[in-house]
Amino acid sequence: MVLSESDPMVEDRTARRARMATAAAREAKSTVLVAVEEGIGMRVLRIFEDAPGLYGAEEIRSRIAGDERFLPILLRKMVEHHLLRVERLDGREMFWDPTIGFDPRRGPSRHLGMFPLRFPLVRATQRARDHLRKRILLIPRERLTRKDFYYLPLWRVEAEVPLAGGKGRAARQFYVHGVTGELAYSVYGRLSFEEIPRKDALQLDAVASKSLLEHALGTRIGEPIPVAKVGPAQAQEIVRTTLGARPTAEPELVLLPVWRFDVFSKVDGQTRSLWIDGAFGSVFREAP
């Protein structure tokens, strides 16, 4: 269900956020005596609404006028009121709005990790056609009609997994879906996502090693990227609680190339979608 801006539920949520932002500003003002208006909390929230991202206090201060002693306290109060989340990346505290998410290109890391595009358009199209041919007896006369390309954000989490019999720990790399929080792992050389893998952490095949990744300036990536709803600390917690692994370093944001094809059936006149990941050639019936 999509809610319009005039929907009572949207209005209630907006009013509640405004009250919480005002309360956070009042609490911050009571901590340090500065001359600021109570609406400054809403001005901070609008930064994340207009340009969702991971921002430090310096970036936020550059977008609003205010006493530099006041802003760090205000941001802390907004975290306490669950208006913002705080993360620690590249040695800095970064803030983001969990109700909106963030564009991975707006953050502290200038360079983003990227899976190599091993399946460009021609090869990805052939992979999609091969998949349809296998279904030809069940659903005949299907054809590809439209294609799109985007990057899917993943968190690469380095962690240690306990060995059997208490014989130490083994270093492993895990990838966490930046939108859904699902774990990515390899099945016979293909990529798969599942919230709770059926294998334990030691048996999971690694999706890719760090050495495979390429790096690029985030600001130069022009293709669409879904807004991430899972932060780095959440990704680490997912690895910790799901697999019993102990994270050992700050997560790295990695982009996975994805092709989406529209498939038209002449039998029922319906159009459905098919997704091919551009790094491993994995086929998905639903958006990965």
N, C-alpha and C positions, 0 to 999 in steps of 0.2 A: 504494500500500500504506500503510495506517494502522498505526502502531506503538503498542502499549499501553505504559503506564508500566512494566509488568513485563517488557517485551521486553528481552532481553540487549543489543541494540544501543542502546536508550535508556539502560539502566543504565550501559553503557560510556561513552556520551557524557556522561552526568551525572557519572560518576566522573572523567572526564578534565577536565571543566570545573572540578570541585572542586579537582583537583590544580593546575590552572593558576591558579585564583584564589588558592589558598594560596601558590603560588610567587610570584605578583605581590605579595601582602601581605608576604612575607618580604623580597623585594627592596626594597619601599618602606620597611620598617622598618630595613633596613641603611643607608638613605640619611639618614633622620632618626630620632633616638632618641626614640621615643614609646612609651607603654604602651598598646598595642592588641592584641587577640587576632587570631590568624591567620585566623579565620573571618570577618573583616570583609569579605573579598573576596566570599564567597558572599552575605553580606547585601546588598552592592551589586548583585550579579546578580539577587537576588530582587526588588529594586525594579523592574527592567525586566521580570521575569517576571510580577509581579502587576499592573503598570500600564505596558505598553509605551509608551515615549515618547522624546522628545528632551529630555534633562535637562542642565542645567549643574551645576557643582560645588555651587552654593548650594542648588539643589533637592535634590540627593542628600544634602548635609550635613543638611538639615532632616529627613530621613527616617531617618538613622542617627546614633548617638552616636559621636563621634570627634574627635581633635585636628584643628583646621582646617589645620595645617601638613602633616599626613599625607595627607589625602584627595586633593589635587591630584597628589601623587606616586603614590599608589595607582592613580588613574585612568589616569595615563600608563603605568604598568606593565601595566595591564589592556589598554590599547591595544596595547602591544608584544607581549603574549601573544595578541593577536587575539580577546580576549573582548569588547571593545567597539570601536566606531568613534568617531572624533572628527570633528566638523564645526565650521565657523565660520559662525554665523548671527547677524545683528543685532549684530555686533561681539563676540560671546561664543563661547567654546568649548562645544559641546554634544556629549553622548555618547549612544549608543544601542547596543543589542545586535543585531548582524546576524543572529543565529540566530532571533530573534523578530520583528524589525521594530519599527515604531512607529505609534501612532495619531497622525495629524497634529494632532489637537486638543490633544495634550500636548506642548507645545514652547514656544519663545521667542516665537513670533509670536501675538499676541492676535487679530489679524485675518487671516483667510484669504481669498485671492482665490477668486471663484466665477464660473463661467459662468452667465449668466442662464437660467432655466428657460423656454424658448420653447415647449417641448412639454409642457404639463401633462398630466394623466392622460387627459382626453378626446381631446386631439389626438394623444398618443402611441398610444392605443388605435386610433384611426383609421388611423394610419400602419402599425401592425402588421397590421390587417385588410386594408389595401390591399396590403401585401406578400404576404399569404396568397392574396388573389384572383388575383394574378399567377401563382401556382403551382397554381391550382385544377385545371388539366387534368392536371397531373402527380401531385398529391397532393390528391384531393378530400376533402371533408368534414372539414376541420380547424376547430377553434374554440379561442378563448382561454379558459383556465380559471382562471388565477391570475396575480397580478401582485405585484411587489415593487419597492421603490425604494431606491437607495443612491447615495452619492457616490464617484466614482473619483478618487484623488489623482494629480495631475500636477505636474511641476516646470516652471515657465516659466523658460527660460534665455535671457537676452539675450547675443548674441554677434555678432562681426564676421566677415564672410565676405570672403575676398580676391577682388577683381575680376580679370577676365582681363587679361593683359598687364601685371600689376603696377601697375594704375592706382588703387591704394588699396583701401579696404575698405568694405563696405556693412553697415549695422546690420540684424540680423534677430532675430526671436523664435522660439524652438523650444519645443515641449512634449514632455516625456519622461514616459512611463508610470511612476508611482511604485511599481508592483508588479513589472512585468516588465522595465522598462528600454527598451521599444520607443519609437520616435519616432512622434509623432502629426503628421499633416499632412492637408491638405485635398485632396479629389479631387472636382471638380465640385460644390463646396459641401457635400460630405459628409465626415465624419471617417473617417480610416483610420489603422491602426497597422501598422507594419512595422519590423522590426529594422534593415534596411538599405534605405532608399528607393531607388527605381530612378532618381530624378532627383538632380542635384547640388543643393547647398544654395541656390544662387541661383535655381534653377528651381522649388523647392518653394513651393507656395502656403501662405501663413501661415494657421494655424488660426484665430487671432483676435488682434486688437490688444489692447494693454494697456488701452486706453480702454473696451473692451467689458466688461471684468471688473467685477463687483460685489465688495463686501467685507462680511464678517460676522464677528462674534465666534465663534471656534472653539468656545467653551464652550456656545454656544447652539444648536449644530447637533446635533440629536437623531437624525437618520437614520444608518443604518449606514455606516461607511467601512472598506473593506478595509485591513488592516495594510500599511503601506508597507515594501518591502524594498530600495528604492533611495534612498540619501541624496542630499543636494544636491551634494556633491562628485562622487559617481558620475554624477549627471545631467549635470553639466558635462563630465566626462570622456567620456561617451557622445557628446555633441555635438561635442567636440573631435576624437575619434578617428574617428567615423563620417562627419562632414561637413567636417572640416578647418576648422571655425569656432573663433574665439577668444572664450571667454566674457569678458564685461566687467563683470558685476555679480553679486551674490549671487542665487541662484535664488529664485523665489517659489513657494510651494506653492499650487496652484489646484485646486479641486474641480469635477468634471464630473458633472452629474446624469445618472443612468442608470435606465431602467426595464427590468425583466426580466419577460417574459410566459411562462407555460407554455402550450404549444400541444398540444391533445389531438387525435389522429387516430382517427376511428371505423373506419378501414380496418384498422389493425393493433393498435389499442388502446394505442399507445405515446404517451408524453408527452415532448416535447422543449422546449427553451427558445429564446426569441428576445429579443434585447436591442435597445432603442431609446435612443440618447443623447438626453437632454432638452434639449440646447442647439441641435443642428443637425438632429435627426431621422434620424440615420444608423442603419441596420439592421445588426445583427451576428448571425451564426449561432453564434458562440462568445462567451464573456464578454470584453468589451473590457478 
